[in-house]
């Protein structure tokens, strides 16, 4: 299976890509995880969007952006249910971190992880900061990237 990975700014996404990423996010975050919240937000407009596709459709997605306080945020990390366990999330995270590091800045990188995924993010050099909190009714923890190179 041929899988492609691309990073685009919002205005460079096709209407088909925007539809596919919003549909995948809704399928997983709203329907599968039963979280009822407004998923499309203003951060979508200022984010880089990573899309992983096979020959037929979007199989994984994430977004990342630099906020006004010069901090990178990674979020909306999602893999289609039948594609989980194949290393797609790890590949996405490595690609995002490589992209951020190639921007030649040393701004902090953070994400809000669902608590059950904490060990996955620890395995790619993120460390928890603070206490667990609820986001859209699900337990999350703030995590910061600790560059070990």
Beta strands, then each sheet from edge to edge (+ up, - down):
strand 1: 4-9
strand 2: 48-53
strand 3: 58-66
strand 4: 72-79
strand 5: 109-114
strand 6: 126-135
strand 7: 138-145
sheet 1: 1+ 2- 3+ 4- 5- 7+ 6-
end
